Amino acid sequence: MVNGNLAYKKEVVTKPIRPVMKQTKTVKDNKDMIRRRVTFLRILYTAAIAVSAAFMVSKFVIANETAGEIKSLSQDLAEARAYTSQKVFEMERSVDLDEVEKIATTRLGMQRPESYQIVYVNVDKDDVSEVTAGDVEGAKNELMDTLDSIKKNILEFFSIE
């Protein structure tokens, strides 16, 4: 288009500066979005609780298995102690001290010390072992000790002070 002069006339386009935006969301869309969000959170919470429960159950199972293993090993230990006690007793019975003294005096030329002589014996601490009857008697002694402690606890519980 040309004005009265040779300059071009600028055409004015009537377009809006910003494009017209559609209405963002309807109430129905908002409700659907909230419902999806709530459903997602419920699923997430349920999964977290399920994982926690599985973890707790697995820890309980591990603790139970460990307790069973401890009980089994304790029984094995009691049996081994009883067997050792029996073998020590058999060994002590099999040694004849009169025969040992006879061999010491005849073959090795040893003699008993006189009453005026003092005999010193050096024994390293590592070579000494102390075993009491309670340690050697095994499961029977442990059972009796347990029953005695239960009896004592019951009597203490019902005692009047």
PyMOL commands that place a pseudoatom at each C-alpha (Angstrom):
pseudoatom trace, name=CA, resn=MET, resi=1, chain=A, elem=C, hetatm=0, pos=[0.000, 0.000, 0.000]
pseudoatom trace, name=CA, resn=VAL, resi=2, chain=A, elem=C, hetatm=0, pos=[1.259, 3.278, -0.824]
pseudoatom trace, name=CA, resn=ASN, resi=3, chain=A, elem=C, hetatm=0, pos=[0.527, 6.565, 0.832]
pseudoatom trace, name=CA, resn=GLY, resi=4, chain=A, elem=C, hetatm=0, pos=[0.525, 9.747, -1.083]
pseudoatom trace, name=CA, resn=ASN, resi=5, chain=A, elem=C, hetatm=0, pos=[4.235, 9.430, -1.210]
pseudoatom trace, name=CA, resn=LEU, resi=6, chain=A, elem=C, hetatm=0, pos=[6.518, 6.693, -2.210]
pseudoatom trace, name=CA, resn=ALA, resi=7, chain=A, elem=C, hetatm=0, pos=[6.891, 5.322, 1.354]
pseudoatom trace, name=CA, resn=TYR, resi=8, chain=A, elem=C, hetatm=0, pos=[5.189, 2.111, 2.131]
pseudoatom trace, name=CA, resn=LYS, resi=9, chain=A, elem=C, hetatm=0, pos=[2.482, 2.162, 4.655]
pseudoatom trace, name=CA, resn=LYS, resi=10, chain=A, elem=C, hetatm=0, pos=[3.045, -0.195, 7.485]
pseudoatom trace, name=CA, resn=GLU, resi=11, chain=A, elem=C, hetatm=0, pos=[0.300, -2.672, 7.812]
pseudoatom trace, name=CA, resn=VAL, resi=12, chain=A, elem=C, hetatm=0, pos=[-0.921, -3.051, 11.307]
pseudoatom trace, name=CA, resn=VAL, resi=13, chain=A, elem=C, hetatm=0, pos=[-1.678, -6.590, 12.210]
pseudoatom trace, name=CA, resn=THR, resi=14, chain=A, elem=C, hetatm=0, pos=[-4.160, -6.984, 14.960]
pseudoatom trace, name=CA, resn=LYS, resi=15, chain=A, elem=C, hetatm=0, pos=[-2.725, -9.974, 16.705]
pseudoatom trace, name=CA, resn=PRO, resi=16, chain=A, elem=C, hetatm=0, pos=[-2.786, -10.096, 20.460]
pseudoatom trace, name=CA, resn=ILE, resi=17, chain=A, elem=C, hetatm=0, pos=[0.540, -9.629, 22.204]
pseudoatom trace, name=CA, resn=ARG, resi=18, chain=A, elem=C, hetatm=0, pos=[0.150, -12.890, 24.137]
pseudoatom trace, name=CA, resn=PRO, resi=19, chain=A, elem=C, hetatm=0, pos=[-1.527, -15.849, 22.694]
pseudoatom trace, name=CA, resn=VAL, resi=20, chain=A, elem=C, hetatm=0, pos=[-4.776, -16.642, 24.380]
pseudoatom trace, name=CA, resn=MET, resi=21, chain=A, elem=C, hetatm=0, pos=[-4.186, -19.481, 26.781]
pseudoatom trace, name=CA, resn=LYS, resi=22, chain=A, elem=C, hetatm=0, pos=[-6.662, -22.215, 27.176]
pseudoatom trace, name=CA, resn=GLN, resi=23, chain=A, elem=C, hetatm=0, pos=[-8.286, -22.499, 30.529]
pseudoatom trace, name=CA, resn=THR, resi=24, chain=A, elem=C, hetatm=0, pos=[-5.615, -24.351, 32.517]
pseudoatom trace, name=CA, resn=LYS, resi=25, chain=A, elem=C, hetatm=0, pos=[-7.546, -27.031, 34.267]
pseudoatom trace, name=CA, resn=THR, resi=26, chain=A, elem=C, hetatm=0, pos=[-11.056, -27.724, 35.129]
pseudoatom trace, name=CA, resn=VAL, resi=27, chain=A, elem=C, hetatm=0, pos=[-12.300, -28.782, 38.538]
pseudoatom trace, name=CA, resn=LYS, resi=28, chain=A, elem=C, hetatm=0, pos=[-12.640, -32.344, 37.257]
pseudoatom trace, name=CA, resn=ASP, resi=29, chain=A, elem=C, hetatm=0, pos=[-9.014, -32.366, 36.108]
pseudoatom trace, name=CA, resn=ASN, resi=30, chain=A, elem=C, hetatm=0, pos=[-7.925, -31.075, 39.537]
pseudoatom trace, name=CA, resn=LYS, resi=31, chain=A, elem=C, hetatm=0, pos=[-9.885, -33.828, 41.299]
pseudoatom trace, name=CA, resn=ASP, resi=32, chain=A, elem=C, hetatm=0, pos=[-8.328, -36.469, 39.023]
pseudoatom trace, name=CA, resn=MET, resi=33, chain=A, elem=C, hetatm=0, pos=[-4.853, -35.120, 39.703]
pseudoatom trace, name=CA, resn=ILE, resi=34, chain=A, elem=C, hetatm=0, pos=[-5.462, -35.124, 43.468]
pseudoatom trace, name=CA, resn=ARG, resi=35, chain=A, elem=C, hetatm=0, pos=[-6.880, -38.667, 43.291]
pseudoatom trace, name=CA, resn=ARG, resi=36, chain=A, elem=C, hetatm=0, pos=[-3.796, -39.864, 41.359]
pseudoatom trace, name=CA, resn=ARG, resi=37, chain=A, elem=C, hetatm=0, pos=[-1.475, -38.178, 43.833]
pseudoatom trace, name=CA, resn=VAL, resi=38, chain=A, elem=C, hetatm=0, pos=[-3.276, -39.728, 46.816]
pseudoatom trace, name=CA, resn=THR, resi=39, chain=A, elem=C, hetatm=0, pos=[-3.239, -43.154, 45.157]
pseudoatom trace, name=CA, resn=PHE, resi=40, chain=A, elem=C, hetatm=0, pos=[0.477, -42.833, 44.445]
pseudoatom trace, name=CA, resn=LEU, resi=41, chain=A, elem=C, hetatm=0, pos=[1.187, -41.823, 48.059]
pseudoatom trace, name=CA, resn=ARG, resi=42, chain=A, elem=C, hetatm=0, pos=[-0.877, -44.754, 49.371]
pseudoatom trace, name=CA, resn=ILE, resi=43, chain=A, elem=C, hetatm=0, pos=[1.071, -47.153, 47.170]
pseudoatom trace, name=CA, resn=LEU, resi=44, chain=A, elem=C, hetatm=0, pos=[4.341, -45.584, 48.304]
pseudoatom trace, name=CA, resn=TYR, resi=45, chain=A, elem=C, hetatm=0, pos=[3.379, -45.829, 52.014]
pseudoatom trace, name=CA, resn=THR, resi=46, chain=A, elem=C, hetatm=0, pos=[2.204, -49.422, 51.576]
pseudoatom trace, name=CA, resn=ALA, resi=47, chain=A, elem=C, hetatm=0, pos=[5.471, -50.355, 49.879]
pseudoatom trace, name=CA, resn=ALA, resi=48, chain=A, elem=C, hetatm=0, pos=[7.488, -48.681, 52.659]
pseudoatom trace, name=CA, resn=ILE, resi=49, chain=A, elem=C, hetatm=0, pos=[5.534, -50.572, 55.333]
pseudoatom trace, name=CA, resn=ALA, resi=50, chain=A, elem=C, hetatm=0, pos=[5.943, -53.864, 53.427]
pseudoatom trace, name=CA, resn=VAL, resi=51, chain=A, elem=C, hetatm=0, pos=[9.701, -53.343, 53.127]
pseudoatom trace, name=CA, resn=SER, resi=52, chain=A, elem=C, hetatm=0, pos=[9.938, -52.491, 56.835]
pseudoatom trace, name=CA, resn=ALA, resi=53, chain=A, elem=C, hetatm=0, pos=[7.909, -55.575, 57.783]
pseudoatom trace, name=CA, resn=ALA, resi=54, chain=A, elem=C, hetatm=0, pos=[10.059, -57.798, 55.572]
pseudoatom trace, name=CA, resn=PHE, resi=55, chain=A, elem=C, hetatm=0, pos=[13.196, -56.359, 57.166]
pseudoatom trace, name=CA, resn=MET, resi=56, chain=A, elem=C, hetatm=0, pos=[11.852, -56.971, 60.679]
pseudoatom trace, name=CA, resn=VAL, resi=57, chain=A, elem=C, hetatm=0, pos=[10.808, -60.538, 59.845]
pseudoatom trace, name=CA, resn=SER, resi=58, chain=A, elem=C, hetatm=0, pos=[14.204, -61.307, 58.322]
pseudoatom trace, name=CA, resn=LYS, resi=59, chain=A, elem=C, hetatm=0, pos=[15.978, -59.971, 61.421]
pseudoatom trace, name=CA, resn=PHE, resi=60, chain=A, elem=C, hetatm=0, pos=[13.717, -62.096, 63.637]
pseudoatom trace, name=CA, resn=VAL, resi=61, chain=A, elem=C, hetatm=0, pos=[14.479, -65.188, 61.548]
pseudoatom trace, name=CA, resn=ILE, resi=62, chain=A, elem=C, hetatm=0, pos=[18.219, -64.514, 61.733]
pseudoatom trace, name=CA, resn=ALA, resi=63, chain=A, elem=C, hetatm=0, pos=[18.023, -64.037, 65.514]
pseudoatom trace, name=CA, resn=ASN, resi=64, chain=A, elem=C, hetatm=0, pos=[16.033, -67.269, 65.871]
pseudoatom trace, name=CA, resn=GLU, resi=65, chain=A, elem=C, hetatm=0, pos=[18.512, -69.237, 63.756]
pseudoatom trace, name=CA, resn=THR, resi=66, chain=A, elem=C, hetatm=0, pos=[21.421, -67.817, 65.737]
pseudoatom trace, name=CA, resn=ALA, resi=67, chain=A, elem=C, hetatm=0, pos=[19.748, -68.751, 69.026]
pseudoatom trace, name=CA, resn=GLY, resi=68, chain=A, elem=C, hetatm=0, pos=[19.224, -72.304, 67.750]
pseudoatom trace, name=CA, resn=GLU, resi=69, chain=A, elem=C, hetatm=0, pos=[22.841, -72.520, 66.672]
pseudoatom trace, name=CA, resn=ILE, resi=70, chain=A, elem=C, hetatm=0, pos=[24.012, -71.245, 70.070]
pseudoatom trace, name=CA, resn=LYS, resi=71, chain=A, elem=C, hetatm=0, pos=[21.873, -73.849, 71.819]
pseudoatom trace, name=CA, resn=SER, resi=72, chain=A, elem=C, hetatm=0, pos=[23.241, -76.610, 69.596]
pseudoatom trace, name=CA, resn=LEU, resi=73, chain=A, elem=C, hetatm=0, pos=[26.836, -75.512, 70.161]
pseudoatom trace, name=CA, resn=SER, resi=74, chain=A, elem=C, hetatm=0, pos=[26.250, -75.281, 73.917]
pseudoatom trace, name=CA, resn=GLN, resi=75, chain=A, elem=C, hetatm=0, pos=[25.000, -78.869, 73.921]
pseudoatom trace, name=CA, resn=ASP, resi=76, chain=A, elem=C, hetatm=0, pos=[28.041, -79.943, 71.893]
pseudoatom trace, name=CA, resn=LEU, resi=77, chain=A, elem=C, hetatm=0, pos=[30.302, -78.161, 74.379]
pseudoatom trace, name=CA, resn=ALA, resi=78, chain=A, elem=C, hetatm=0, pos=[28.616, -79.855, 77.348]
pseudoatom trace, name=CA, resn=GLU, resi=79, chain=A, elem=C, hetatm=0, pos=[29.027, -83.249, 75.665]
pseudoatom trace, name=CA, resn=ALA, resi=80, chain=A, elem=C, hetatm=0, pos=[32.691, -82.542, 74.911]
pseudoatom trace, name=CA, resn=ARG, resi=81, chain=A, elem=C, hetatm=0, pos=[33.318, -81.493, 78.520]
pseudoatom trace, name=CA, resn=ALA, resi=82, chain=A, elem=C, hetatm=0, pos=[31.623, -84.644, 79.823]
pseudoatom trace, name=CA, resn=TYR, resi=83, chain=A, elem=C, hetatm=0, pos=[33.682, -86.793, 77.432]
pseudoatom trace, name=CA, resn=THR, resi=84, chain=A, elem=C, hetatm=0, pos=[36.888, -85.021, 78.485]
pseudoatom trace, name=CA, resn=SER, resi=85, chain=A, elem=C, hetatm=0, pos=[36.030, -85.489, 82.141]
pseudoatom trace, name=CA, resn=GLN, resi=86, chain=A, elem=C, hetatm=0, pos=[35.435, -89.183, 81.587]
pseudoatom trace, name=CA, resn=LYS, resi=87, chain=A, elem=C, hetatm=0, pos=[38.735, -89.617, 79.738]
pseudoatom trace, name=CA, resn=VAL, resi=88, chain=A, elem=C, hetatm=0, pos=[40.674, -87.717, 82.430]
pseudoatom trace, name=CA, resn=PHE, resi=89, chain=A, elem=C, hetatm=0, pos=[39.127, -89.939, 85.073]
pseudoatom trace, name=CA, resn=GLU, resi=90, chain=A, elem=C, hetatm=0, pos=[40.004, -93.071, 83.063]
pseudoatom trace, name=CA, resn=MET, resi=91, chain=A, elem=C, hetatm=0, pos=[43.551, -91.818, 82.535]
pseudoatom trace, name=CA, resn=GLU, resi=92, chain=A, elem=C, hetatm=0, pos=[44.022, -91.096, 86.228]
pseudoatom trace, name=CA, resn=ARG, resi=93, chain=A, elem=C, hetatm=0, pos=[42.748, -94.569, 87.106]
pseudoatom trace, name=CA, resn=SER, resi=94, chain=A, elem=C, hetatm=0, pos=[45.046, -96.193, 84.568]
pseudoatom trace, name=CA, resn=VAL, resi=95, chain=A, elem=C, hetatm=0, pos=[48.180, -94.688, 86.121]
pseudoatom trace, name=CA, resn=ASP, resi=96, chain=A, elem=C, hetatm=0, pos=[49.510, -96.779, 89.004]
pseudoatom trace, name=CA, resn=LEU, resi=97, chain=A, elem=C, hetatm=0, pos=[51.572, -94.507, 91.264]
pseudoatom trace, name=CA, resn=ASP, resi=98, chain=A, elem=C, hetatm=0, pos=[53.345, -97.469, 92.851]
pseudoatom trace, name=CA, resn=GLU, resi=99, chain=A, elem=C, hetatm=0, pos=[54.510, -98.579, 89.407]
pseudoatom trace, name=CA, resn=VAL, resi=100, chain=A, elem=C, hetatm=0, pos=[55.726, -95.052, 88.613]
pseudoatom trace, name=CA, resn=GLU, resi=101, chain=A, elem=C, hetatm=0, pos=[57.708, -94.942, 91.874]
pseudoatom trace, name=CA, resn=LYS, resi=102, chain=A, elem=C, hetatm=0, pos=[59.197, -98.392, 91.189]
pseudoatom trace, name=CA, resn=ILE, resi=103, chain=A, elem=C, hetatm=0, pos=[60.390, -97.328, 87.705]
pseudoatom trace, name=CA, resn=ALA, resi=104, chain=A, elem=C, hetatm=0, pos=[61.755, -94.040, 89.071]
pseudoatom trace, name=CA, resn=THR, resi=105, chain=A, elem=C, hetatm=0, pos=[63.796, -95.746, 91.784]
pseudoatom trace, name=CA, resn=THR, resi=106, chain=A, elem=C, hetatm=0, pos=[65.031, -98.800, 89.859]
pseudoatom trace, name=CA, resn=ARG, resi=107, chain=A, elem=C, hetatm=0, pos=[65.486, -97.646, 86.282]
pseudoatom trace, name=CA, resn=LEU, resi=108, chain=A, elem=C, hetatm=0, pos=[66.157, -93.939, 86.746]
pseudoatom trace, name=CA, resn=GLY, resi=109, chain=A, elem=C, hetatm=0, pos=[68.007, -94.153, 90.065]
pseudoatom trace, name=CA, resn=MET, resi=110, chain=A, elem=C, hetatm=0, pos=[65.828, -91.564, 91.763]
pseudoatom trace, name=CA, resn=GLN, resi=111, chain=A, elem=C, hetatm=0, pos=[65.164, -91.519, 95.483]
pseudoatom trace, name=CA, resn=ARG, resi=112, chain=A, elem=C, hetatm=0, pos=[62.729, -89.817, 97.791]
pseudoatom trace, name=CA, resn=PRO, resi=113, chain=A, elem=C, hetatm=0, pos=[64.028, -86.698, 99.539]
pseudoatom trace, name=CA, resn=GLU, resi=114, chain=A, elem=C, hetatm=0, pos=[64.959, -87.002, 103.200]
pseudoatom trace, name=CA, resn=SER, resi=115, chain=A, elem=C, hetatm=0, pos=[63.038, -85.077, 105.852]
pseudoatom trace, name=CA, resn=TYR, resi=116, chain=A, elem=C, hetatm=0, pos=[65.838, -82.503, 106.237]
pseudoatom trace, name=CA, resn=GLN, resi=117, chain=A, elem=C, hetatm=0, pos=[66.018, -81.767, 102.479]
pseudoatom trace, name=CA, resn=ILE, resi=118, chain=A, elem=C, hetatm=0, pos=[64.041, -78.951, 100.818]
pseudoatom trace, name=CA, resn=VAL, resi=119, chain=A, elem=C, hetatm=0, pos=[62.791, -79.521, 97.294]
pseudoatom trace, name=CA, resn=TYR, resi=120, chain=A, elem=C, hetatm=0, pos=[62.010, -76.564, 95.041]
pseudoatom trace, name=CA, resn=VAL, resi=121, chain=A, elem=C, hetatm=0, pos=[59.905, -77.045, 91.929]
pseudoatom trace, name=CA, resn=ASN, resi=122, chain=A, elem=C, hetatm=0, pos=[59.632, -74.282, 89.337]
pseudoatom trace, name=CA, resn=VAL, resi=123, chain=A, elem=C, hetatm=0, pos=[56.404, -74.451, 87.369]
pseudoatom trace, name=CA, resn=ASP, resi=124, chain=A, elem=C, hetatm=0, pos=[55.628, -71.971, 84.613]
pseudoatom trace, name=CA, resn=LYS, resi=125, chain=A, elem=C, hetatm=0, pos=[52.205, -70.359, 84.870]
pseudoatom trace, name=CA, resn=ASP, resi=126, chain=A, elem=C, hetatm=0, pos=[51.366, -71.569, 81.345]
pseudoatom trace, name=CA, resn=ASP, resi=127, chain=A, elem=C, hetatm=0, pos=[51.786, -75.204, 82.410]
pseudoatom trace, name=CA, resn=VAL, resi=128, chain=A, elem=C, hetatm=0, pos=[49.195, -75.042, 85.176]
pseudoatom trace, name=CA, resn=SER, resi=129, chain=A, elem=C, hetatm=0, pos=[45.525, -75.697, 84.632]
pseudoatom trace, name=CA, resn=GLU, resi=130, chain=A, elem=C, hetatm=0, pos=[42.786, -75.612, 87.205]
pseudoatom trace, name=CA, resn=VAL, resi=131, chain=A, elem=C, hetatm=0, pos=[39.604, -77.604, 86.719]
pseudoatom trace, name=CA, resn=THR, resi=132, chain=A, elem=C, hetatm=0, pos=[36.852, -77.666, 89.292]
pseudoatom trace, name=CA, resn=ALA, resi=133, chain=A, elem=C, hetatm=0, pos=[34.218, -80.359, 89.665]
pseudoatom trace, name=CA, resn=GLY, resi=134, chain=A, elem=C, hetatm=0, pos=[31.509, -77.930, 88.521]
pseudoatom trace, name=CA, resn=ASP, resi=135, chain=A, elem=C, hetatm=0, pos=[33.290, -77.372, 85.221]
pseudoatom trace, name=CA, resn=VAL, resi=136, chain=A, elem=C, hetatm=0, pos=[33.708, -81.053, 84.512]
pseudoatom trace, name=CA, resn=GLU, resi=137, chain=A, elem=C, hetatm=0, pos=[30.374, -82.547, 85.408]
pseudoatom trace, name=CA, resn=GLY, resi=138, chain=A, elem=C, hetatm=0, pos=[28.649, -81.143, 82.337]
pseudoatom trace, name=CA, resn=ALA, resi=139, chain=A, elem=C, hetatm=0, pos=[24.964, -80.762, 81.492]
pseudoatom trace, name=CA, resn=LYS, resi=140, chain=A, elem=C, hetatm=0, pos=[23.627, -82.422, 84.647]
pseudoatom trace, name=CA, resn=ASN, resi=141, chain=A, elem=C, hetatm=0, pos=[25.368, -79.860, 86.845]
pseudoatom trace, name=CA, resn=GLU, resi=142, chain=A, elem=C, hetatm=0, pos=[24.251, -76.962, 84.622]
pseudoatom trace, name=CA, resn=LEU, resi=143, chain=A, elem=C, hetatm=0, pos=[20.644, -78.196, 84.751]
pseudoatom trace, name=CA, resn=MET, resi=144, chain=A, elem=C, hetatm=0, pos=[20.730, -78.408, 88.544]
pseudoatom trace, name=CA, resn=ASP, resi=145, chain=A, elem=C, hetatm=0, pos=[22.242, -74.917, 88.794]
pseudoatom trace, name=CA, resn=THR, resi=146, chain=A, elem=C, hetatm=0, pos=[19.529, -73.557, 86.492]
pseudoatom trace, name=CA, resn=LEU, resi=147, chain=A, elem=C, hetatm=0, pos=[16.749, -75.185, 88.512]
pseudoatom trace, name=CA, resn=ASP, resi=148, chain=A, elem=C, hetatm=0, pos=[18.267, -73.876, 91.752]
pseudoatom trace, name=CA, resn=SER, resi=149, chain=A, elem=C, hetatm=0, pos=[18.437, -70.329, 90.377]
pseudoatom trace, name=CA, resn=ILE, resi=150, chain=A, elem=C, hetatm=0, pos=[14.803, -70.528, 89.175]
pseudoatom trace, name=CA, resn=LYS, resi=151, chain=A, elem=C, hetatm=0, pos=[13.730, -71.764, 92.608]
pseudoatom trace, name=CA, resn=LYS, resi=152, chain=A, elem=C, hetatm=0, pos=[15.691, -68.954, 94.271]
pseudoatom trace, name=CA, resn=ASN, resi=153, chain=A, elem=C, hetatm=0, pos=[14.148, -66.320, 91.982]
pseudoatom trace, name=CA, resn=ILE, resi=154, chain=A, elem=C, hetatm=0, pos=[10.622, -67.596, 92.637]
pseudoatom trace, name=CA, resn=LEU, resi=155, chain=A, elem=C, hetatm=0, pos=[11.181, -67.555, 96.389]
pseudoatom trace, name=CA, resn=GLU, resi=156, chain=A, elem=C, hetatm=0, pos=[12.623, -64.031, 96.221]
pseudoatom trace, name=CA, resn=PHE, resi=157, chain=A, elem=C, hetatm=0, pos=[9.660, -62.859, 94.167]
pseudoatom trace, name=CA, resn=PHE, resi=158, chain=A, elem=C, hetatm=0, pos=[7.093, -64.125, 96.683]
pseudoatom trace, name=CA, resn=SER, resi=159, chain=A, elem=C, hetatm=0, pos=[9.055, -63.276, 99.825]
pseudoatom trace, name=CA, resn=ILE, resi=160, chain=A, elem=C, hetatm=0, pos=[7.713, -60.576, 102.129]
pseudoatom trace, name=CA, resn=GLU, resi=161, chain=A, elem=C, hetatm=0, pos=[10.165, -58.040, 103.435]
for i in range(1, 161): cmd.bond("trace and resi %d" % i, "trace and resi %d" % (i + 1))
show_as sticks, trace
zoom trace
